Amino acid sequence: MRASAVLQATWQRTRRPRTWGAALLFGLVWNGTRLLMGLPSPGLLEALTPSLWVALFLVLAPLPWQWTGDEAPLASAPRGAAQALPWMAALTLGVLLLLGTAGGPPPGRGQGPGPLERGFRRNMERSEAPRRLHIHPRFWILGVAHLSFGLLLGWILADRERAELQEAAARRAADEAQARVLQGQMNPHVLFNAISGLTELVREDPVAAEAALVNLADLLRALLEHGSRLRAPLRDERRLVELHLSLERLRLGHRLRESWDWPEALDSLEIPPLMIQPLVENALKHGVALAVGGGELKVEVRCEGDQLFVSVANTGPAPAEAEGRGLGLRNLRERLALLGAPADALNLRRDGHWTVAELRLAVKP
């Protein structure tokens, strides 16, 4: 990982409930053991010190194993050990000083000053020169134990996070692949419906049919460009809807009456492609086109915070329940599920003589 990614991963560890849960559990066991052994009740700082020690190790121990300077999620064993050894040595020294001044010795090993403090006291009591610092052997034992524990814990946690990152990346890749498959299904679906509508026009108005074929070529080009991406500006979706409507105007003529409330200021927002066009197509196919006198189509788009709200309403016959589960809408619902959208992100309802399709999407500026 690069430095910024390492810092982000470290920050995320501080926010995980399991980090603090493990630290608190260790603190409870530590202090409970002291009480069961009949040792004096610790003060507040002394009682909290074991939990803080574990939390510090859980958060900071993986850091040197994760820093690689590139996109790799875990350093190689030689490099990781070389980076972790001085890091954990410094961290261990700090923890032992903390335990020596606040926590005292481990349960069952007596009370009084810690080993480092006792070494300093003996040193001060001696009058001979030169004065030498005496460190109790237990300090070295604790130091090696803490250092070994920190090295092993850091590698285990870093390797676990590497596995989680790779699993998440694999899930994203699978979701993206499935989304591309679903988007690929939409291209022939849109073209099939457009060509089906042109068959009537060829017999009734050959000149209009010729113009429609030109528009159909533009629609195909837009589908190939727009549908190949995972996210695209809203202006591209607007262009796709306009091309589709231009075909429908040639076929339906004055029977199609449309109105738009789509501010151009929203066109830079990014959404997954082919989200609004299926709603417009469904409104025309199952509503406006079926009415003898045609009908009205209203397309409204608005943004509130990071949520985009789309409403496509049409007059005409109320759609049968099966029509709400056609390929276009079923495909759209499946893609919304892949994006993690809530179940009610797409809603179809009847409002008087209007059929309204409402869509809610998270957007990126």
N, C-alpha and C positions, 0 to 999 in steps of 0.2 A: 504494500500500500504506500501511497504517497503520504507526506506529513499531514496534509489536510484531512485525508481519509482516516488516518490513524487517530487524529484528534476527535473526529466525528464519532468513530467507533468507541473511543474512550468515554466520550460524553454520553453516548447511548448506554454504556454499561452502568454509569451512575444513575440512570433513569429506570433501570430494570428492577421490578419488584423482587425478582429472585436474588439479586445481588444483596439487597438489604435484608431480605428474608433469611438468607444463609448467614449473614453477619449477626443478625439478632439471635438466631438459633444458637450459633456458637457462643455468643455472650451469655445466653441463658444457661447453657450446659456448663460453661466455665464457672459462672457465679454459683450455680446450683451445686456443683461439685465442692466448691469452697464451703458452702453452708453445711453440706452433708458431712464434711470432714471436721466440722466444729470450729473452723477458723473464724476469726472476727469478721463481722459484716463489712464489706468494702464501702468506701465513700462513693459518691456519684461518679467522679472522674475515673476512679479505679474500676468501677463496675462497667463503665462504658468503654474502657480502653480495649478489652479483647474484641468487642464488636467492631470498633474503629480499625483495629489491626487487620481483621479479616476483610473488611470492606476495602481497605487500602490495597491489600494484595489482590483482591478480586478485580479491582478497577485498573490497577497499574501494572500488574505482572504480565499481561499479554502484550503490552505496548512494544517492547523491543523485538518481540517475535513477529509483529505485524508490519514493522517499518521495513520496506524493501526499496523505496525510491522509485518504484514503477507500479504497474497495475496488478502485480502478483499479490494475492491475499495473505501469503505466509512466506516468511524468509526460509531459506534452506537451513538445514540443521547446523552446519558449521557457522554460518553467518548469524543465525538466530542465537546460538549459544554464545558467540563472541560479543554480541550486543547485549544479551540478557545478563551475562555474568557481572560486569561492572554496575549495570543498572540495578540489579537485585542486591548486589553488595551494598550499594549506597542506601537502598530502600530498607534492607535488613538492619543496617546500622542505625538508621533513624527509628525503626520500630523497636529495636532493643533499648535504645535510649528512652523511648517513650514508655516502654514497659518497666524499665528500671526506675524511672522517676515517678511514674503514676501507678503502675499496676503491681509492682513488686514481683517477687518470684512466683513461679507456678504453684498451684495448690499442692499442699503437702510438703513443701520444701522449706518451710519456715518463713518467718516474717523478718522485717527489718530492711535495711538498705539493700539495693540490688547489687549484683556482683561488680559492676563497673564502679558503682559508688563506693563499695567497700575497698576496692583496689586503690581508689583515690585517697580514701581515708588512711589506709596503711602507708601510703606514700608520704602523706603529710606528717604522719606520726614519726617517721624515720628521720633521724638527724644526720646520718652519714651522707657523704657526698661521693659520687654524684647521685642524685636522686633518680630512681627508676620507677616507672609506672608498673605496678603489679596488677595484672588482670586475672581474675579468678578463672580456673579451667572451665567452670560451668558456662562462663560467657562464651568461650570458644565453641563448646558443644551446642549451646543454643544458637550461636551464629551460623554454624554449619547446617544445623537442622532447618533454621529459617531460610537460609540461602537455597538449600536443596529443595525445600518445599516450594519456595517462590519460583524457582526455575521450572520445576515440573508443572506447577499450577499454571504458570504463564503459557507454557507450550500447549497444555491440554485445552485451556480456554481459547487460545488463538486458533488452534486446529479446529475446535468446535465451531467457532465463528466463521472460519473458512468454509467448513462444510455447509453451514447455514447460508452463507452468501452464494455458494455454488448451487445449492438447492433452489434458492430464490431465483437465481439467474436462469436455471433450467425451467422453472415454472413460468417465468416471464417469456422465455423463448417459445415454450409450448403454447402459451396463450397467444403470443403474437402470430405463431404459425397458424393456429386455428382461426384467429381473426382474419388473417389473409385469405384463408380458404373460404370463410364466410363472405368476405368482401368479393372474392372471385366469383362466388355464386350469384352475386347481385348483378354483375355485368351482363351475363347472358339473359338474366331475368328481365332486366330493364329493356334490353334490346328486343327480346321476344315480344314483350307487351307493346313496344313502339311499332315493331313491324306488323303485329296483328292489327293495330289500329290503322296502318297505312293500306291494308288490303281493300278496305271499303273506299278509301280516298282514291285509289288508282282507278276504280270503276266510275266513281262519281265525278272526279275533277282531276284529270291527268296532269294539268299544269301545276295545281297545288301539290300533287303527289311528287312531281319533280323537285319542287322547292323543299318538300318534306324530306326527300332523300339526302339533299345537301345538309339539312339540319341534322339528319340522322348520323351522317358522317362526323359532323362536329360533336354530336353527343357521344359517339363511340370514342373519339379522340379524348374527350374530357374524362370519360369513364376510365380509360386506360391510364391517364396521367393521375387522376384524382384517387382512383381506387387502389393504387399500388402503394400508398403511404399509410402509416399508422395514425398520423395526425396531420391535419392540413388547416390552413386559414379558412375562416368562415366565408370569405369571399369566393373561394373555390366551390363551396357547397351552393352558394347563391348562383354562381354561373351554371352549375349543373342543373339546378331547379329551373332556371330561366330557359336553358336549352330544351329541357323536357316540356316545359309549358309552350314553347314555340311550336313544337310538334303537335301538341294537343290543340292549340289555337287553329292550326290548319285543318284539323279533323273535326273539331267541335264548332268552330266559327263563333257566331254570336251567342251560342248556347253556354259558352264559358265566360263567366264574369268573375274577375279576380281582383283582389285588393291586397296590398302589402303594408305591413308595419314592421320594417326591418331596417333599423338605423345603420347607415354606412359606418358609423363609428365602431360598430362591433365586428367589422369584417376582418380585423387583424387577430381576433381571438382564434385559438386553435381547438379543434374538436376532431374526433375520429371521422373519417370520410363516410359518405353515404348514410347519414343519420336523418337528414330532413327530407331528402328526395323520396325515400320509400313512403313517407307519410303523405306527401303530395300525390304520389302515384296512386296510393290506396284511396285517397279522397276522390280523385277523378274517376278511377275505375269502378268503384263501388257506390259512388254517390252521384256526382254531376253527370257522368255519361249515361247513367241509367234513367235519369229523369227525361221525360218527353221534351220539356222546355229547357233542359239544361239546369244550371244552378250556379251558385256562388261559391267561390273559394277564397278563404282568408288565411294568410300566412302572417303570423306575428312572432317576433323574436325580441326578447329583452334579457338583460343581464342584471343580476343582483349579487354583488360580491363575486365569489368564484363560481356561481351557478348560472347556467344559461337555461332560460325557459323558452321553449318553442311550442307554439300552438298552431295547428293546422285544422281549420274548420271548413265544413262543406254542407250545403243543403242537398236535399235529395232523399231517396228512400233510406230508412234506417237499415244499416248493414246487418245481415244475419250473423249469428255468433261464429259460424265457421269462417266468415270472411275476415274476421279479426285475427284468424290464425293462418292466413295465407303465407306463402314463402317469404314475401318481403318483410312482413311484420314479425314472423317467427324468426327470421334471420336477424332482424334488428334486436329482438329480445335476447337472443343467444349472445350477440356481440356485447350488449349491455351487461349481461351476466359476467362475461369474461373481463370486462372493465371494472368489475366490482361495484356496479351501480345497484342501488336498492331495487327491490322487486317492483316498487311503484314508480320507477323512473319513467316508464311508458304507461300511459293511461288512456283508454278510449271510453268515451261517455256520450250520452245523448242529452242535448240541452235544447229543449223545444224542437224546432224543425232543423236544428243543426246537429251534425255529428262532429265531435271535437276529439282530436288526438293531441295529447299533451306529453311533452318530452322534457325531462330535466337532466342536464349534463354538467359535469365539472369541466371548467375551461381553464386554459393557460393563456396568459396575455402574450 
